Amino acid sequence: MSRTQTVPVRVRGRGGGVRGRGRALRGLLVLSFLGPGMLILGALVVYPIVYTIVRSFFDRSGTAFVGWQNYATMFTNETTFTAIRNNLMWVVVVPVTVTIIGLIFAVLADKLGWKTAFRLIVFMPMAISMLAAGVIFRGMFQESPQLGVVNAAIVGVQSIFGEDSSYPGAKPRGETGIEADGGIIATSDAIEAGTVQNFPLTGIRQSALPEGIVDARKAAAPADTEIAGTVFLDVVRGGGGVNGEIGEGKKGLEGIRVDAVDADGSIRGYATTGAGGRYTIEGLEAGESYRIALPASNFDAGAQGVSWLSSAFINIVVILAYIWIWAGFAMVMIASGLSAIDRSLQESARTDGANEWQVFTRITVPLLAPVLVVVFVTLIINVLKIFDLVYVIPPGASKPAANVIAVEMWTVSFGGGSNQGLGSALAILLLVLVLPSMIINVRRFREERSR
């Protein structure tokens, strides 16, 4: 009996070819949408990165291969160390400060009835370009109180609590037996009681004299227990007069203190000049000699502005400008997260007896942790690439102290160095520093989408 063997036959469905063609069409459709974007991404991102890596191994002209020499030069250059140190300072200080300020603003604004206006005011600097913000802050922090609003405010406050001299910069006329020492103007030799001692001064601008000042007047002959004289500006507007002598057009300096100092350095008497610059020191001992001195406080320039744009403070000014701009960004991002959290948890904590600080630290901040991390990492990426403010705000003498990697890269490549090999190496260093923060941010976004 023969055994019949059955061979299975695969029957191809009539729609198989249609499905294959459908998948091919969908692939072409996806490629048609993604293709232009991928080409642009490759042209603007991938190609420059690859070219910069290759260029970093060539010399200044780009013709001779130098290997790792540019990287060795970069890490042995003092300006590069300054730039790296400043970038490290930015990463440590700025993201934390901006995130905390943004958190405080977001929480406080949430309790205000006019929170929309408050958020608008805080966010408004984001509408200003970094270049314009740099110009604004450079003008605000000018050292001269007549130009910088910050120093004008400081000088104004100092003037309230202290007295300013009306005669800053005064100095004695030469060859008159008067000398200046440490700001004090005094007679070179001791003067016996009963004599006249005048003080012809220069170095004071006529336009800076107080209003109502009158011409200098000769002092009356003093008694045996007195020393008298006149303190006057030994300059005549338009020229003229005899140096060292009181004459027409020479102004008497009113309100100047005059001390009589004995051999031990003790002040035995003093007087203040009146109208016409005249003074009379009374109560001295007849026959005794004294040095007559005008204290330095008479000629102190008074409250002056702080050199904010100097090397000592320039980084603080630049960081303040950045915080002013980006605090609004942090506030808006955190406020959006704050509006999405479950408020019932806060109310439950308050019902259980928690105070506002406990609610903030144990409920609000933990719930906002994902948003705070995104803001913090975004700011790290941004400060590592900071360029505009550091380039605009510091004056020429302070630029080295405020240098960062991005500014160093531009200076070396295009700002006079013309060494694009070394500049490319600096660009790769900046890319390596930024990449970890970018990877962290991408992972955070993926985690948020997967929830």
DRENDO-62299 format. One record per residue (C-alpha): residue in one letter; x, y, z. Coordinates in nm, 3 decimals. Each point is the difference from the previous one (the first is absolute). Layout:
N
+-----+---------+---------+---------+
| res |       x |       y |       z |
+-----+---------+---------+---------+
|   A |       X |       Y |       Z |
...
+-----+---------+---------+---------+
***
This chain:
451
+-----+---------+---------+---------+
| res |       x |       y |       z |
+-----+---------+---------+---------+
|   M |   0.000 |   0.000 |   0.000 |
|   S |   0.156 |   0.325 |  -0.112 |
|   R |   0.028 |   0.295 |   0.233 |
|   T |  -0.111 |   0.333 |  -0.138 |
|   Q |   0.223 |   0.298 |   0.102 |
|   T |  -0.161 |   0.341 |   0.023 |
|   V |   0.219 |   0.296 |  -0.091 |
|   P |  -0.111 |   0.332 |   0.152 |
|   V |  -0.042 |   0.274 |  -0.251 |
|   R |   0.030 |   0.366 |   0.102 |
|   V |  -0.256 |   0.210 |  -0.167 |
|   R |   0.105 |   0.362 |  -0.032 |
|   G |  -0.281 |   0.236 |   0.090 |
|   R |  -0.118 |   0.231 |  -0.266 |
|   G |   0.060 |   0.300 |   0.222 |
|   G |   0.366 |  -0.075 |   0.088 |
|   G |   0.142 |   0.207 |  -0.278 |
|   V |  -0.231 |   0.287 |   0.084 |
|   R |   0.116 |   0.000 |   0.363 |
|   G |   0.364 |  -0.001 |  -0.107 |
|   R |  -0.057 |   0.289 |  -0.231 |
|   G |  -0.188 |   0.182 |   0.278 |
|   R |   0.294 |  -0.033 |   0.236 |
|   A |   0.235 |   0.127 |  -0.268 |
|   L |  -0.222 |   0.300 |  -0.062 |
|   R |  -0.018 |   0.075 |   0.371 |
|   G |   0.382 |  -0.019 |   0.018 |
|   L |   0.033 |   0.240 |  -0.290 |
|   L |  -0.253 |   0.232 |   0.164 |
|   V |   0.191 |  -0.003 |   0.330 |
|   L |   0.326 |   0.057 |  -0.184 |
|   S |  -0.150 |   0.290 |  -0.192 |
|   F |  -0.092 |   0.168 |   0.328 |
|   L |   0.318 |  -0.085 |   0.193 |
|   G |   0.243 |   0.033 |  -0.289 |
|   P |   0.015 |   0.382 |  -0.020 |
|   G |   0.030 |   0.029 |   0.376 |
|   M |   0.277 |  -0.260 |   0.012 |
|   L |   0.185 |   0.178 |  -0.281 |
|   I |  -0.024 |   0.333 |   0.182 |
|   L |   0.104 |  -0.165 |   0.330 |
|   G |   0.296 |  -0.161 |  -0.169 |
|   A |   0.104 |   0.323 |  -0.171 |
|   L |  -0.037 |   0.223 |   0.305 |
|   V |   0.096 |  -0.238 |   0.284 |
|   V |   0.172 |  -0.322 |  -0.104 |
|   Y |   0.229 |   0.144 |  -0.268 |
|   P |   0.124 |   0.295 |   0.213 |
|   I |   0.075 |  -0.234 |   0.291 |
|   V |   0.194 |  -0.244 |  -0.218 |
|   Y |   0.183 |   0.281 |  -0.178 |
|   T |   0.090 |   0.167 |   0.333 |
|   I |   0.139 |  -0.326 |   0.136 |
|   V |   0.214 |  -0.046 |  -0.311 |
|   R |   0.107 |   0.368 |  -0.004 |
|   S |   0.116 |  -0.021 |   0.361 |
|   F |   0.283 |  -0.232 |  -0.107 |
|   F |   0.144 |   0.251 |  -0.248 |
|   D |   0.210 |   0.311 |   0.043 |
|   R |  -0.094 |   0.365 |  -0.022 |
|   S |  -0.015 |  -0.003 |  -0.381 |
|   G |  -0.180 |  -0.334 |  -0.022 |
|   T |   0.262 |  -0.158 |  -0.226 |
|   A |   0.236 |  -0.180 |   0.239 |
|   F |  -0.116 |  -0.287 |   0.222 |
|   V |   0.112 |   0.063 |   0.361 |
|   G |  -0.181 |  -0.278 |   0.183 |
|   W |  -0.077 |   0.080 |   0.363 |
|   Q |   0.213 |   0.313 |   0.010 |
|   N |  -0.299 |   0.238 |   0.008 |
|   Y |  -0.146 |  -0.187 |   0.297 |
|   A |   0.335 |   0.010 |   0.180 |
|   T |   0.027 |   0.374 |  -0.069 |
|   M |  -0.355 |   0.052 |   0.122 |
|   F |   0.064 |  -0.163 |   0.337 |
|   T |   0.331 |   0.181 |   0.055 |
|   N |  -0.139 |   0.344 |  -0.081 |
|   E |  -0.072 |   0.226 |   0.299 |
|   T |  -0.296 |   0.168 |  -0.169 |
|   T |  -0.161 |  -0.339 |  -0.058 |
|   F |   0.038 |  -0.087 |   0.369 |
|   T |  -0.166 |   0.330 |   0.090 |
|   A |  -0.285 |  -0.077 |  -0.242 |
|   I |  -0.049 |  -0.351 |   0.141 |
|   R |   0.009 |   0.132 |   0.357 |
|   N |  -0.261 |   0.265 |  -0.082 |
|   N |  -0.220 |  -0.254 |  -0.177 |
|   L |   0.021 |  -0.222 |   0.308 |
|   M |  -0.101 |   0.294 |   0.217 |
|   W |  -0.296 |   0.069 |  -0.230 |
|   V |  -0.113 |  -0.365 |   0.014 |
|   V |   0.024 |  -0.014 |   0.380 |
|   V |  -0.160 |   0.336 |   0.080 |
|   V |  -0.240 |   0.106 |  -0.274 |
|   P |  -0.234 |  -0.299 |  -0.063 |
|   V |  -0.058 |  -0.048 |   0.373 |
|   T |  -0.063 |   0.371 |   0.057 |
|   V |  -0.235 |   0.042 |  -0.296 |
|   T |  -0.195 |  -0.316 |   0.087 |
|   I |  -0.044 |   0.107 |   0.363 |
|   I |  -0.108 |   0.352 |  -0.100 |
|   G |  -0.239 |  -0.141 |  -0.259 |
|   L |  -0.147 |  -0.236 |   0.260 |
|   I |  -0.049 |   0.281 |   0.250 |
|   F |  -0.160 |   0.227 |  -0.260 |
|   A |  -0.229 |  -0.279 |  -0.124 |
|   V |  -0.123 |  -0.087 |   0.350 |
|   L |  -0.044 |   0.363 |   0.107 |
|   A |  -0.173 |   0.098 |  -0.325 |
|   D |  -0.245 |  -0.286 |   0.048 |
|   K |  -0.126 |   0.174 |   0.315 |
|   L |  -0.031 |   0.349 |  -0.152 |
|   G |  -0.320 |   0.145 |  -0.135 |
|   W |   0.196 |   0.176 |  -0.274 |
|   K |   0.219 |  -0.298 |  -0.085 |
|   T |  -0.042 |   0.046 |  -0.376 |
|   A |   0.154 |   0.349 |   0.016 |
|   F |   0.273 |  -0.124 |   0.233 |
|   R |   0.094 |  -0.285 |  -0.233 |
|   L |  -0.003 |   0.237 |  -0.296 |
|   I |   0.240 |   0.239 |   0.173 |
|   V |   0.241 |  -0.277 |   0.103 |
|   F |  -0.015 |  -0.170 |  -0.342 |
|   M |   0.039 |   0.323 |  -0.197 |
|   P |   0.385 |  -0.006 |  -0.009 |
|   M |  -0.024 |  -0.321 |  -0.205 |
|   A |  -0.132 |   0.216 |  -0.284 |
|   I |   0.325 |   0.199 |  -0.001 |
|   S |   0.294 |  -0.136 |  -0.196 |
|   M |   0.312 |  -0.096 |   0.193 |
|   L |   0.191 |   0.269 |  -0.188 |
|   A |  -0.245 |   0.273 |   0.104 |
|   A |  -0.002 |  -0.129 |   0.359 |
|   G |   0.380 |   0.018 |   0.003 |
|   V |  -0.007 |   0.361 |  -0.116 |
|   I |  -0.259 |   0.083 |   0.267 |
|   F |   0.202 |  -0.154 |   0.284 |
|   R |   0.326 |   0.153 |  -0.118 |
|   G |  -0.164 |   0.341 |   0.014 |
|   M |  -0.162 |  -0.066 |   0.339 |
|   F |   0.327 |  -0.100 |   0.165 |
|   Q |   0.222 |   0.281 |  -0.131 |
|   E |   0.237 |   0.124 |   0.269 |
|   S |  -0.090 |   0.367 |  -0.039 |
|   P |  -0.313 |   0.084 |   0.204 |
|   Q |  -0.098 |   0.238 |  -0.281 |
|   L |  -0.021 |  -0.293 |  -0.243 |
|   G |  -0.074 |  -0.315 |   0.201 |
|   V |  -0.333 |  -0.021 |   0.180 |
|   V |   0.130 |  -0.257 |   0.253 |
|   N |   0.288 |   0.220 |   0.114 |
|   A |  -0.229 |   0.304 |  -0.007 |
|   A |  -0.226 |  -0.176 |   0.251 |
|   I |   0.297 |  -0.106 |   0.216 |
|   V |   0.144 |   0.351 |   0.003 |
|   G |  -0.343 |   0.143 |   0.080 |
|   V |  -0.040 |  -0.227 |   0.302 |
|   Q |   0.354 |   0.070 |   0.120 |
|   S |  -0.058 |   0.372 |  -0.031 |
|   I |  -0.298 |  -0.024 |   0.236 |
|   F |   0.214 |  -0.142 |   0.281 |
|   G |   0.322 |   0.190 |  -0.066 |
|   E |   0.116 |   0.346 |  -0.085 |
|   D |   0.161 |   0.070 |  -0.335 |
|   S |   0.281 |   0.247 |  -0.042 |
|   S |  -0.058 |   0.300 |  -0.223 |
|   Y |   0.367 |   0.019 |  -0.097 |
|   P |   0.122 |  -0.341 |  -0.120 |
|   G |   0.341 |  -0.013 |  -0.163 |
|   A |   0.143 |   0.312 |   0.165 |
|   K |   0.377 |   0.034 |   0.028 |
|   P |   0.233 |   0.277 |   0.127 |
|   R |   0.165 |   0.256 |  -0.220 |
|   G |   0.369 |  -0.081 |  -0.032 |
|   E |   0.272 |   0.204 |   0.171 |
|   T |  -0.230 |   0.141 |   0.268 |
|   G |   0.126 |  -0.198 |   0.302 |
|   I |  -0.298 |  -0.234 |  -0.018 |
|   E |   0.016 |  -0.370 |  -0.080 |
|   A |  -0.242 |  -0.287 |  -0.055 |
|   D |   0.046 |  -0.335 |   0.176 |
|   G |  -0.256 |  -0.279 |  -0.023 |
|   G |  -0.278 |   0.240 |  -0.091 |
|   I |   0.082 |   0.239 |   0.286 |
|   I |   0.112 |   0.348 |  -0.101 |
|   A |   0.218 |   0.160 |   0.267 |
|   T |   0.276 |   0.253 |   0.056 |
|   S |   0.352 |  -0.136 |  -0.044 |
|   D |   0.118 |   0.169 |   0.320 |
|   A |  -0.160 |   0.091 |   0.331 |
|   I |  -0.171 |   0.341 |   0.015 |
|   E |   0.016 |   0.213 |   0.315 |
|   A |  -0.324 |   0.117 |   0.157 |
|   G |  -0.088 |   0.356 |  -0.094 |
|   T |   0.087 |  -0.035 |  -0.371 |
|   V |  -0.200 |  -0.025 |  -0.322 |
|   Q |   0.013 |  -0.319 |  -0.206 |
|   N |  -0.174 |  -0.005 |  -0.337 |
|   F |  -0.065 |  -0.312 |  -0.210 |
|   P |   0.005 |   0.061 |  -0.377 |
|   L |  -0.142 |  -0.315 |  -0.163 |
|   T |  -0.036 |  -0.126 |  -0.354 |
|   G |  -0.147 |  -0.308 |  -0.166 |
|   I |  -0.363 |   0.102 |   0.056 |
|   R |  -0.212 |   0.071 |  -0.304 |
|   Q |  -0.179 |   0.334 |   0.000 |
|   S |  -0.315 |  -0.174 |  -0.124 |
|   A |   0.007 |  -0.234 |   0.302 |
|   L |  -0.004 |   0.279 |   0.259 |
|   P |  -0.314 |   0.035 |   0.215 |
|   E |  -0.257 |   0.255 |  -0.100 |
|   G |   0.023 |   0.338 |   0.172 |
|   I |   0.371 |  -0.020 |   0.068 |
|   V |   0.166 |   0.344 |   0.027 |
|   D |   0.347 |   0.138 |  -0.069 |
|   A |   0.273 |  -0.070 |   0.254 |
|   R |   0.047 |   0.253 |   0.280 |
|   K |   0.308 |   0.072 |   0.208 |
|   A |  -0.023 |  -0.103 |   0.362 |
|   A |   0.029 |   0.258 |   0.277 |
|   A |   0.320 |   0.011 |   0.202 |
|   P |  -0.024 |  -0.272 |   0.267 |
|   A |   0.066 |   0.035 |   0.372 |
|   D |   0.297 |  -0.164 |   0.170 |
|   T |  -0.211 |  -0.306 |   0.080 |
|   E |  -0.144 |  -0.033 |  -0.349 |
|   I |   0.102 |  -0.106 |  -0.348 |
|   A |  -0.204 |   0.136 |  -0.289 |
|   G |   0.007 |  -0.015 |  -0.375 |
|   T |  -0.192 |  -0.066 |  -0.321 |
|   V |  -0.053 |  -0.318 |  -0.200 |
|   F |  -0.059 |   0.095 |  -0.361 |
|   L |   0.011 |  -0.132 |  -0.354 |
|   D |   0.317 |   0.147 |  -0.147 |
|   V |  -0.140 |   0.005 |  -0.352 |
|   V |  -0.175 |   0.278 |  -0.191 |
|   R |  -0.248 |  -0.094 |  -0.271 |
|   G |   0.149 |   0.117 |  -0.330 |
|   G |   0.348 |   0.044 |   0.152 |
|   G |   0.168 |   0.277 |   0.193 |
|   G |   0.093 |   0.076 |   0.359 |
|   V |   0.318 |  -0.068 |   0.198 |
|   N |   0.061 |  -0.357 |   0.112 |
|   G |  -0.024 |  -0.048 |   0.373 |
|   E |  -0.164 |   0.336 |   0.067 |
|   I |  -0.365 |   0.086 |   0.062 |
|   G |  -0.143 |   0.204 |  -0.285 |
|   E |  -0.309 |   0.083 |  -0.197 |
|   G |  -0.171 |  -0.300 |  -0.155 |
|   K |   0.156 |  -0.253 |   0.239 |
|   K |  -0.273 |  -0.178 |   0.192 |
|   G |   0.006 |  -0.059 |   0.375 |
|   L |  -0.071 |  -0.363 |   0.093 |
|   E |  -0.270 |  -0.005 |   0.265 |
|   G |  -0.069 |  -0.291 |   0.237 |
|   I |   0.355 |  -0.141 |   0.024 |
|   R |   0.124 |  -0.120 |   0.337 |
|   V |   0.343 |   0.130 |   0.107 |
|   D |   0.193 |  -0.169 |   0.286 |
|   A |   0.285 |   0.126 |   0.219 |
|   V |   0.227 |  -0.300 |   0.077 |
|   D |   0.275 |   0.014 |   0.262 |
|   A |   0.335 |  -0.182 |  -0.002 |
|   D |  -0.156 |  -0.312 |   0.153 |
|   G |  -0.254 |  -0.027 |  -0.281 |
|   S |  -0.291 |   0.104 |   0.221 |
|   I |  -0.263 |   0.243 |  -0.130 |
|   R |   0.007 |   0.307 |   0.228 |
|   G |  -0.266 |   0.197 |  -0.181 |
|   Y |  -0.198 |   0.016 |  -0.318 |
|   A |  -0.227 |   0.227 |  -0.200 |
|   T |  -0.220 |  -0.012 |  -0.309 |
|   T |   0.038 |   0.247 |  -0.281 |
|   G |  -0.285 |   0.241 |  -0.048 |
|   A |  -0.099 |   0.234 |  -0.283 |
|   G |   0.300 |   0.097 |  -0.207 |
|   G |   0.198 |  -0.299 |   0.130 |
|   R |   0.114 |   0.173 |   0.323 |
|   Y |   0.068 |  -0.192 |   0.322 |
|   T |   0.124 |   0.077 |   0.351 |
|   I |   0.124 |  -0.269 |   0.240 |
|   E |  -0.037 |   0.125 |   0.358 |
|   G |   0.114 |  -0.122 |   0.342 |
|   L |   0.364 |  -0.069 |  -0.091 |
|   E |   0.296 |   0.065 |   0.225 |
|   A |   0.191 |   0.317 |  -0.071 |
|   G |   0.353 |  -0.061 |  -0.124 |
|   E |  -0.069 |  -0.366 |  -0.091 |
|   S |   0.033 |  -0.128 |  -0.356 |
|   Y |  -0.244 |  -0.224 |  -0.183 |
|   R |  -0.029 |  -0.165 |  -0.336 |
|   I |  -0.318 |   0.115 |  -0.169 |
|   A |  -0.171 |  -0.284 |  -0.187 |
|   L |  -0.303 |  -0.043 |  -0.223 |
|   P |  -0.130 |  -0.357 |   0.067 |
|   A |  -0.044 |  -0.236 |  -0.295 |
|   S |  -0.374 |  -0.015 |   0.068 |
|   N |  -0.023 |   0.351 |  -0.149 |
|   F |   0.111 |  -0.132 |  -0.338 |
|   D |  -0.136 |  -0.352 |  -0.002 |
|   A |  -0.180 |  -0.074 |  -0.324 |
|   G |  -0.283 |  -0.149 |   0.202 |
|   A |  -0.213 |  -0.292 |  -0.106 |
|   Q |   0.124 |  -0.155 |  -0.323 |
|   G |  -0.126 |  -0.276 |  -0.225 |
|   V |   0.116 |  -0.360 |   0.019 |
|   S |   0.204 |  -0.133 |  -0.294 |
|   W |  -0.256 |  -0.265 |  -0.087 |
|   L |   0.149 |  -0.057 |  -0.345 |
|   S |   0.349 |  -0.064 |   0.136 |
|   S |   0.157 |  -0.345 |   0.002 |
|   A |  -0.103 |  -0.052 |   0.363 |
|   F |  -0.377 |   0.038 |  -0.055 |
|   I |  -0.059 |  -0.056 |  -0.372 |
|   N |  -0.112 |  -0.364 |   0.036 |
|   I |  -0.260 |   0.104 |   0.258 |
|   V |  -0.145 |   0.259 |  -0.237 |
|   V |  -0.018 |  -0.244 |  -0.292 |
|   I |  -0.163 |  -0.267 |   0.217 |
|   L |  -0.255 |   0.252 |   0.131 |
|   A |  -0.090 |   0.089 |  -0.359 |
|   Y |  -0.054 |  -0.367 |  -0.083 |
|   I |  -0.213 |  -0.058 |   0.310 |
|   W |  -0.210 |   0.306 |  -0.085 |
|   I |  -0.074 |  -0.143 |  -0.343 |
|   W |  -0.055 |  -0.368 |   0.080 |
|   A |  -0.185 |   0.020 |   0.332 |
|   G |  -0.321 |   0.056 |  -0.197 |
|   F |   0.057 |  -0.317 |  -0.203 |
|   A |   0.049 |  -0.207 |   0.316 |
|   M |  -0.307 |   0.158 |   0.161 |
|   V |  -0.230 |  -0.077 |  -0.296 |
|   M |   0.122 |  -0.361 |  -0.031 |
|   I |  -0.042 |  -0.066 |   0.372 |
|   A |  -0.336 |   0.180 |   0.008 |
|   S |  -0.129 |  -0.232 |  -0.274 |
|   G |   0.105 |  -0.299 |   0.211 |
|   L |  -0.152 |   0.157 |   0.309 |
|   S |  -0.336 |   0.036 |  -0.172 |
|   A |   0.000 |  -0.372 |  -0.086 |
|   I |   0.066 |  -0.144 |   0.346 |
|   D |  -0.277 |  -0.140 |   0.218 |
|   R |  -0.094 |   0.279 |   0.242 |
|   S |  -0.193 |  -0.242 |   0.222 |
|   L |   0.331 |  -0.130 |   0.135 |
|   Q |   0.091 |   0.348 |   0.121 |
|   E |  -0.340 |   0.049 |   0.159 |
|   S |   0.024 |  -0.338 |   0.171 |
|   A |   0.339 |   0.093 |   0.144 |
|   R |  -0.140 |   0.328 |   0.132 |
|   T |  -0.295 |  -0.186 |   0.153 |
|   D |   0.245 |  -0.230 |   0.178 |
|   G |   0.169 |   0.303 |   0.156 |
|   A |   0.291 |   0.067 |  -0.234 |
|   N |   0.111 |   0.362 |  -0.028 |
|   E |   0.067 |   0.172 |  -0.333 |
|   W |   0.373 |  -0.070 |   0.009 |
|   Q |  -0.061 |  -0.371 |   0.057 |
|   V |  -0.257 |  -0.005 |  -0.282 |
|   F |   0.248 |   0.171 |  -0.230 |
|   T |   0.303 |  -0.218 |   0.082 |
|   R |  -0.174 |  -0.337 |   0.040 |
|   I |  -0.288 |   0.021 |  -0.247 |
|   T |   0.048 |   0.273 |  -0.260 |
|   V |   0.372 |  -0.039 |  -0.074 |
|   P |  -0.006 |  -0.384 |  -0.030 |
|   L |  -0.297 |   0.020 |  -0.236 |
|   L |   0.184 |   0.259 |  -0.209 |
|   A |   0.324 |  -0.202 |  -0.008 |
|   P |  -0.036 |  -0.112 |  -0.367 |
|   V |  -0.057 |   0.359 |  -0.115 |
|   L |   0.284 |   0.131 |   0.216 |
|   V |   0.240 |  -0.256 |  -0.149 |
|   V |  -0.097 |   0.098 |  -0.356 |
|   V |   0.047 |   0.371 |   0.077 |
|   F |   0.329 |  -0.064 |   0.179 |
|   V |   0.149 |  -0.213 |  -0.280 |
|   T |  -0.120 |   0.243 |  -0.267 |
|   L |   0.175 |   0.285 |   0.183 |
|   I |   0.322 |  -0.203 |   0.027 |
|   I |   0.001 |  -0.050 |  -0.377 |
|   N |  -0.069 |   0.369 |  -0.051 |
|   V |   0.269 |   0.133 |   0.234 |
|   L |   0.264 |  -0.228 |  -0.148 |
|   K |  -0.060 |   0.177 |  -0.333 |
|   I |  -0.023 |   0.353 |   0.142 |
|   F |   0.154 |   0.252 |  -0.238 |
|   D |  -0.198 |   0.321 |  -0.060 |
|   L |   0.003 |   0.148 |   0.349 |
|   V |   0.364 |  -0.088 |   0.064 |
|   Y |   0.099 |   0.158 |  -0.331 |
|   V |  -0.202 |   0.321 |   0.039 |
|   I |   0.009 |   0.101 |   0.368 |
|   P |   0.371 |  -0.010 |   0.099 |
|   P |   0.217 |   0.292 |  -0.120 |
|   G |   0.330 |  -0.083 |  -0.165 |
|   A |   0.205 |  -0.014 |   0.320 |
|   S |  -0.245 |  -0.236 |   0.171 |
|   K |  -0.064 |  -0.242 |  -0.287 |
|   P |   0.274 |  -0.248 |   0.101 |
|   A |  -0.146 |  -0.031 |   0.351 |
|   A |  -0.350 |  -0.078 |  -0.137 |
|   N |   0.115 |  -0.231 |  -0.279 |
|   V |  -0.198 |  -0.321 |  -0.070 |
|   I |   0.054 |  -0.283 |  -0.247 |
|   A |  -0.238 |   0.134 |  -0.266 |
|   V |   0.163 |   0.344 |   0.004 |
|   E |   0.348 |  -0.156 |  -0.001 |
|   M |  -0.098 |  -0.214 |  -0.299 |
|   W |  -0.125 |   0.305 |  -0.192 |
|   T |   0.305 |   0.209 |   0.093 |
|   V |   0.247 |  -0.267 |  -0.103 |
|   S |  -0.179 |  -0.075 |  -0.328 |
|   F |  -0.135 |   0.336 |  -0.120 |
|   G |   0.075 |   0.273 |   0.256 |
|   G |   0.361 |   0.057 |  -0.097 |
|   G |   0.156 |  -0.340 |   0.064 |
|   S |  -0.081 |  -0.141 |  -0.345 |
|   N |   0.081 |  -0.351 |   0.127 |
|   Q |  -0.299 |  -0.209 |  -0.098 |
|   G |   0.181 |  -0.321 |   0.087 |
|   L |   0.021 |   0.100 |   0.367 |
|   G |  -0.349 |   0.152 |  -0.022 |
|   S |  -0.138 |  -0.332 |  -0.127 |
|   A |   0.162 |  -0.180 |   0.292 |
|   L |  -0.171 |   0.242 |   0.239 |
|   A |  -0.330 |  -0.061 |  -0.180 |
|   I |   0.039 |  -0.376 |   0.050 |
|   L |   0.077 |   0.058 |   0.369 |
|   L |  -0.320 |   0.201 |   0.031 |
|   L |  -0.196 |  -0.275 |  -0.180 |
|   V |   0.138 |  -0.265 |   0.237 |
|   L |  -0.101 |   0.210 |   0.301 |
|   V |  -0.353 |   0.059 |  -0.130 |
|   L |  -0.076 |  -0.358 |  -0.115 |
|   P |  -0.059 |  -0.157 |   0.346 |
|   S |  -0.261 |   0.260 |   0.091 |
|   M |  -0.172 |  -0.042 |  -0.336 |
|   I |  -0.012 |  -0.379 |   0.046 |
|   I |  -0.152 |   0.041 |   0.347 |
|   N |  -0.264 |   0.233 |  -0.139 |
|   V |  -0.091 |  -0.240 |  -0.285 |
|   R |  -0.035 |  -0.286 |   0.246 |
|   R |  -0.226 |   0.210 |   0.220 |
|   F |  -0.225 |   0.079 |  -0.295 |
|   R |  -0.020 |  -0.370 |  -0.092 |
|   E |  -0.091 |  -0.094 |   0.355 |
|   E |  -0.272 |   0.263 |   0.004 |
|   R |  -0.148 |  -0.133 |  -0.327 |
|   S |   0.006 |  -0.361 |   0.124 |
|   R |  -0.207 |   0.080 |   0.309 |
+-----+---------+---------+---------+
***
